[in-house]
Amino acid sequence: LQAARLDQRRDPRERRENKQYEMARYVVHYADGQPATVPVIAEVDIDDYRQPTPQPLPGAQLGWTRPYGDGSQAVAYVQQWNNPRPEVVIASVDLVYGDQPRGPVALLAVTGARGE
């Protein structure tokens, strides 16, 4: 569950060119020492925490919404990641700012589940 303050949205040219901005990344550290990286892309996996009408994103679902007080809604997004190495224990997860942050990112919760 994640949220962000998006200080700058893509302009029309950037949208046409499908320009992507990595707000942050999760670095998953496995017990065997190997890492995996999960990018968090602005307007794909995360968006501004205030939305007039919250909508799912291409890479994330709505996880939580509440009235904000100014007529908008506060929103947090759920970005799913399918572990490519489920047989190896995950020792820790770090949230690291991306190369092109468009504002601050907040990690609110991490949940794990086993697919059966």
Residue frames as a rotation matrix with the C-alpha (Angstrom) as fourth column:
LEU 1
0.600 0.800 0.000 0.00
0.800 -0.600 0.000 0.00
0.000 0.000 -1.000 0.00
GLN 2
-0.487 -0.862 -0.140 1.67
0.821 -0.507 0.264 3.19
-0.299 0.014 0.954 -1.17
ALA 3
0.761 0.648 -0.030 0.96
0.610 -0.731 -0.304 6.87
-0.219 0.214 -0.952 -1.73
ALA 4
-0.398 -0.898 0.187 2.85
0.914 -0.371 0.165 9.86
-0.079 0.236 0.968 -3.09
ARG 5
0.445 0.380 -0.811 2.74
0.124 -0.923 -0.365 13.57
-0.887 0.062 -0.458 -3.53
LEU 6
0.066 -0.363 0.929 3.14
0.976 0.218 0.015 13.98
-0.208 0.906 0.369 -7.27
ASP 7
-0.033 -0.188 -0.982 4.70
0.278 -0.945 0.171 17.42
-0.960 -0.267 0.084 -7.75
GLN 8
-0.336 -0.113 -0.935 4.87
-0.779 -0.525 0.343 17.24
-0.529 0.844 0.088 -11.54
ARG 9
0.456 0.567 0.686 2.75
0.037 0.758 -0.651 15.26
-0.889 0.322 0.325 -13.98
ARG 10
-0.506 -0.573 0.644 3.86
0.656 0.229 0.719 14.25
-0.560 0.787 0.260 -17.45
ASP 11
-0.326 0.370 -0.870 3.12
-0.517 -0.840 -0.164 16.87
-0.792 0.397 0.465 -20.10
PRO 12
0.692 0.718 -0.072 1.27
-0.450 0.351 -0.821 15.96
-0.565 0.600 0.566 -23.35
ARG 13
0.354 -0.637 -0.684 4.52
-0.814 0.150 -0.561 15.28
0.460 0.756 -0.466 -25.24
GLU 14
-0.650 -0.630 0.425 5.81
-0.760 0.541 -0.361 13.00
-0.002 -0.557 -0.830 -22.47
ARG 15
0.008 0.745 0.667 2.49
-0.442 0.601 -0.666 11.09
-0.897 -0.289 0.334 -22.47
ARG 16
0.793 0.274 -0.544 2.62
-0.598 0.182 -0.780 10.65
-0.115 0.944 0.309 -26.27
GLU 17
0.074 -0.887 -0.455 6.20
-0.726 0.266 -0.635 9.39
0.684 0.377 -0.624 -26.02
ASN 18
0.789 0.346 -0.507 5.24
0.076 0.765 0.640 7.13
0.609 -0.544 0.577 -23.07
LYS 19
-0.270 -0.885 0.378 7.95
-0.309 -0.292 -0.905 8.75
0.912 -0.362 -0.195 -20.93
GLN 20
0.663 0.450 -0.598 8.15
0.374 0.492 0.786 7.09
0.648 -0.745 0.158 -17.53
TYR 21
-0.027 -0.608 0.793 9.49
-0.629 -0.607 -0.487 8.50
0.777 -0.512 -0.366 -14.27
GLU 22
0.005 -0.064 -0.998 10.71
0.538 0.842 -0.051 6.11
0.843 -0.536 0.039 -11.59
MET 23
0.568 0.299 0.767 9.47
-0.425 -0.691 0.584 7.66
0.705 -0.658 -0.266 -8.33
ALA 24
0.120 -0.475 0.872 11.01
-0.929 0.255 0.267 4.92
-0.349 -0.842 -0.411 -6.21
ARG 25
0.041 -0.057 -0.998 11.97
-0.493 0.867 -0.070 1.29
0.869 0.495 0.008 -6.23
TYR 26
0.771 0.122 0.625 11.64
-0.599 0.471 0.648 -1.56
-0.215 -0.874 0.436 -3.80
VAL 27
-0.201 -0.840 -0.504 14.81
-0.746 0.465 -0.477 -3.58
0.635 0.280 -0.720 -3.32
VAL 28
0.849 0.505 0.155 13.88
-0.507 0.698 0.505 -7.05
0.147 -0.507 0.849 -2.15
HIS 29
-0.243 -0.966 0.094 16.74
-0.931 0.204 -0.303 -8.76
0.273 -0.161 -0.948 -0.31
TYR 30
0.672 0.421 -0.610 16.60
-0.322 0.907 0.271 -12.55
0.667 0.014 0.745 -0.35
ALA 31
0.861 -0.299 0.410 18.16
-0.330 0.284 0.900 -14.65
-0.386 -0.911 0.146 2.40
ASP 32
0.579 -0.670 0.464 20.72
0.747 0.665 0.028 -15.98
-0.327 0.330 0.886 -0.11
GLY 33
-0.220 -0.719 -0.659 22.02
0.414 -0.681 0.604 -12.43
-0.883 -0.140 0.448 -0.68
GLN 34
-0.749 -0.010 0.662 20.52
0.654 -0.176 0.736 -11.88
0.109 0.984 0.138 -4.12
PRO 35
-0.588 0.572 -0.572 18.37
-0.069 -0.740 -0.669 -8.76
-0.806 -0.354 0.475 -4.57
ALA 36
-0.314 0.558 0.768 15.36
0.947 0.125 0.297 -8.11
0.070 0.821 -0.567 -6.81
THR 37
-0.919 -0.014 -0.395 14.26
0.063 -0.992 -0.111 -4.63
-0.390 -0.127 0.912 -7.86
VAL 38
-0.119 0.947 0.298 10.63
0.986 0.148 -0.077 -3.54
-0.117 0.285 -0.951 -8.24
PRO 39
-0.920 -0.258 0.294 10.23
0.315 -0.935 0.165 -0.10
0.232 0.245 0.941 -9.87
VAL 40
-0.033 0.896 -0.444 7.46
0.794 -0.247 -0.556 2.31
-0.607 -0.370 -0.703 -8.82
ILE 41
-0.758 -0.250 0.602 6.55
0.634 -0.497 0.593 4.43
0.151 0.831 0.535 -11.85
ALA 42
-0.709 0.480 -0.517 4.67
-0.102 -0.795 -0.598 7.75
-0.697 -0.371 0.613 -11.55
GLU 43
-0.157 0.817 -0.555 1.15
-0.907 -0.342 -0.246 7.65
-0.390 0.465 0.795 -13.05
VAL 44
-0.160 0.081 -0.984 1.51
-0.567 0.808 0.159 3.88
0.808 0.583 -0.083 -13.62
ASP 45
-0.269 -0.048 -0.962 2.09
0.544 0.816 -0.193 2.31
0.795 -0.576 -0.193 -10.18
ILE 46
-0.262 0.128 -0.957 1.48
0.885 -0.363 -0.291 5.35
-0.384 -0.923 -0.018 -7.99
ASP 47
-0.099 0.269 0.958 -0.16
0.585 -0.763 0.275 8.76
0.805 0.588 -0.082 -8.30
ASP 48
-0.656 -0.142 0.742 -0.88
-0.337 -0.824 -0.456 11.82
0.676 -0.549 0.492 -6.21
TYR 49
-0.885 0.265 -0.383 -2.48
0.464 0.555 -0.690 11.09
0.030 -0.788 -0.614 -2.84
ARG 50
-0.312 0.827 -0.468 -5.28
-0.052 -0.506 -0.861 13.58
-0.949 -0.244 0.201 -3.64
GLN 51
-0.947 0.094 0.308 -7.53
0.322 0.231 0.918 12.80
0.015 0.968 -0.249 -6.58
PRO 52
-0.600 0.799 -0.048 -10.83
-0.797 -0.602 -0.053 14.38
-0.071 0.006 0.997 -7.66
THR 53
0.662 0.748 -0.041 -12.08
-0.747 0.656 -0.109 10.94
-0.055 0.103 0.993 -8.74
PRO 54
-0.225 -0.838 0.497 -9.75
-0.724 0.485 0.490 8.08
-0.652 -0.250 -0.716 -7.74
GLN 55
0.767 0.364 -0.529 -9.23
-0.635 0.549 -0.543 5.50
0.093 0.752 0.652 -10.48
PRO 56
0.670 -0.585 0.458 -7.14
0.328 0.786 0.524 2.34
-0.666 -0.200 0.718 -10.75
LEU 57
0.253 -0.699 -0.669 -3.81
-0.804 -0.536 0.256 2.77
-0.537 0.473 -0.698 -12.52
PRO 58
0.497 -0.090 -0.863 -2.25
-0.682 0.574 -0.453 0.55
0.536 0.814 0.224 -15.20
GLY 59
-0.271 -0.727 -0.631 0.09
-0.080 0.670 -0.738 -0.99
0.959 -0.150 -0.240 -12.58
ALA 60
-0.991 -0.075 -0.108 -1.88
0.103 0.061 -0.993 -0.56
0.081 -0.995 -0.053 -9.36
GLN 61
-0.130 0.988 -0.084 -5.33
0.652 0.150 0.743 -0.86
0.747 0.042 -0.664 -7.87
LEU 62
0.019 0.241 0.970 -7.07
-0.574 -0.792 0.208 1.47
0.819 -0.560 0.123 -5.44
GLY 63
-0.525 -0.280 -0.804 -6.26
0.411 0.743 -0.527 0.29
0.745 -0.608 -0.275 -1.93
TRP 64
-0.235 0.408 -0.882 -7.90
0.911 -0.224 -0.346 2.96
-0.338 -0.885 -0.319 0.19
THR 65
-0.548 0.101 0.830 -9.86
0.359 -0.868 0.343 6.20
0.755 0.486 0.439 -0.30
ARG 66
-0.102 0.548 -0.830 -11.41
0.946 -0.204 -0.251 8.77
-0.307 -0.811 -0.498 2.03
PRO 67
0.749 0.376 0.546 -12.82
0.522 -0.842 -0.137 12.29
0.408 0.388 -0.827 1.60
TYR 68
-0.258 -0.965 -0.041 -9.98
0.857 -0.209 -0.471 14.79
0.447 -0.157 0.881 1.92
GLY 69
-0.044 0.302 -0.952 -11.93
0.776 -0.590 -0.223 17.89
-0.629 -0.749 -0.208 2.89
ASP 70
-0.527 -0.179 -0.831 -11.34
-0.266 -0.894 0.361 20.06
-0.807 0.411 0.424 -0.16
GLY 71
0.456 0.772 -0.444 -13.74
-0.751 0.066 -0.657 18.11
-0.477 0.633 0.610 -2.37
SER 72
-0.016 -0.526 -0.850 -11.06
-0.793 0.525 -0.310 15.63
0.609 0.669 -0.426 -3.42
GLN 73
0.965 0.257 -0.058 -10.37
-0.186 0.823 0.537 12.11
0.186 -0.507 0.841 -2.15
ALA 74
0.014 -0.942 0.335 -7.27
-0.941 0.101 0.323 10.89
-0.338 -0.320 -0.885 -0.35
VAL 75
0.900 0.288 -0.327 -6.06
-0.410 0.816 -0.408 7.73
0.149 0.502 0.852 -2.04
ALA 76
-0.125 -0.912 0.390 -3.46
-0.761 0.340 0.552 4.99
-0.636 -0.228 -0.737 -1.57
TYR 77
0.438 0.201 -0.876 -2.60
-0.851 0.406 -0.333 2.41
0.289 0.891 0.349 -4.21
VAL 78
0.457 -0.269 0.848 -1.82
-0.281 0.861 0.425 -1.32
-0.844 -0.432 0.318 -4.12
GLN 79
0.239 -0.493 -0.837 0.97
-0.952 0.051 -0.301 -2.42
0.191 0.869 -0.457 -6.43
GLN 80
0.868 0.098 0.487 1.16
-0.232 0.947 0.223 -6.20
-0.439 -0.306 0.845 -6.75
TRP 81
-0.013 -0.901 -0.434 4.50
-0.994 0.061 -0.095 -7.91
0.112 0.430 -0.896 -7.30
ASN 82
0.956 0.276 -0.099 4.78
-0.273 0.961 0.042 -11.59
0.107 -0.013 0.994 -8.13
ASN 83
0.333 -0.867 0.370 7.89
-0.687 0.045 0.725 -13.00
-0.645 -0.496 -0.581 -6.49
PRO 84
0.498 -0.174 -0.850 10.01
-0.747 0.411 -0.522 -14.74
0.440 0.895 0.075 -9.15
ARG 85
-0.477 -0.726 -0.495 11.79
-0.236 0.648 -0.724 -16.77
0.846 -0.229 -0.481 -6.42
PRO 86
0.399 0.758 0.515 9.07
-0.690 -0.121 0.713 -17.90
0.603 -0.640 0.475 -3.98
GLU 87
0.714 -0.156 -0.682 11.22
0.361 0.917 0.168 -20.79
0.600 -0.366 0.711 -2.73
VAL 88
-0.411 -0.905 -0.112 13.77
0.662 -0.212 -0.719 -18.36
0.626 -0.370 0.686 -1.21
VAL 89
0.246 0.469 -0.848 13.04
0.943 -0.318 0.098 -16.45
-0.223 -0.824 -0.520 2.02
ILE 90
0.296 -0.108 0.949 12.75
0.326 -0.923 -0.206 -12.67
0.898 0.370 -0.238 1.72
ALA 91
-0.300 -0.535 -0.790 14.99
0.927 0.030 -0.373 -11.21
0.224 -0.844 0.487 4.43
SER 92
-0.247 0.216 -0.945 14.03
0.440 -0.843 -0.308 -7.54
-0.863 -0.492 0.113 4.01
VAL 93
0.229 0.344 0.910 12.62
0.950 -0.284 -0.132 -4.90
0.213 0.895 -0.392 1.67
ASP 94
-0.515 -0.419 -0.748 14.01
0.529 -0.842 0.107 -1.39
-0.674 -0.340 0.655 1.22
LEU 95
0.703 0.629 0.330 12.22
0.688 -0.486 -0.539 1.58
-0.179 0.606 -0.775 -0.34
VAL 96
-0.378 -0.891 -0.249 14.71
0.641 -0.447 0.624 3.70
-0.668 0.077 0.740 -2.30
TYR 97
0.351 0.463 -0.814 14.05
-0.250 -0.792 -0.558 6.92
-0.903 0.399 -0.162 -4.19
GLY 98
0.604 -0.041 0.796 14.13
0.699 0.507 -0.505 6.44
-0.383 0.861 0.334 -7.94
ASP 99
-0.457 -0.853 0.252 16.37
0.849 -0.333 0.411 8.18
-0.267 0.402 0.876 -10.43
GLN 100
-0.810 0.238 0.536 13.60
0.145 -0.805 0.575 10.60
0.569 0.543 0.618 -11.41
PRO 101
-0.494 0.667 -0.558 11.39
0.834 0.183 -0.521 11.23
-0.245 -0.723 -0.646 -8.37
ARG 102
-0.428 0.465 0.775 8.48
0.341 -0.712 0.615 13.57
0.837 0.527 0.146 -8.99
GLY 103
0.165 0.443 0.881 7.81
-0.743 -0.532 0.406 14.05
0.649 -0.722 0.241 -5.26
PRO 104
-0.638 -0.435 0.635 7.93
-0.766 0.438 -0.470 12.09
-0.073 -0.787 -0.613 -1.98
VAL 105
-0.083 0.525 -0.847 6.68
-0.340 0.784 0.520 8.51
0.937 0.331 0.113 -1.74
ALA 106
-0.267 0.057 0.962 5.19
-0.958 0.092 -0.271 6.82
-0.103 -0.994 0.030 1.33
LEU 107
-0.548 0.097 -0.831 5.15
-0.107 0.977 0.184 3.08
0.830 0.190 -0.525 1.92
LEU 108
-0.055 0.659 0.750 2.15
-0.930 -0.307 0.202 2.40
0.364 -0.686 0.630 4.17
ALA 109
0.358 0.199 0.912 2.09
-0.619 0.782 0.072 -1.41
-0.699 -0.591 0.403 4.31
VAL 110
-0.470 -0.445 -0.763 3.58
-0.826 0.527 0.202 -4.58
0.312 0.725 -0.615 2.82
THR 111
0.353 0.623 0.698 1.60
-0.730 0.650 -0.211 -7.79
-0.585 -0.435 0.685 2.69
GLY 112
-0.717 -0.583 -0.382 2.75
-0.697 0.593 0.404 -11.24
-0.008 0.556 -0.831 1.60
ALA 113
0.403 0.839 0.365 0.64
-0.733 0.535 -0.421 -14.12
-0.549 -0.098 0.830 0.37
ARG 114
-0.709 -0.555 0.436 1.23
-0.209 0.755 0.622 -17.58
-0.674 0.350 -0.651 -1.03
GLY 115
-0.095 0.639 -0.763 -0.34
-0.994 -0.022 0.105 -18.50
0.050 0.769 0.638 -4.34
GLU 116
-0.392 0.038 0.919 -1.90
-0.315 0.933 -0.173 -21.94
-0.864 -0.358 -0.354 -4.26
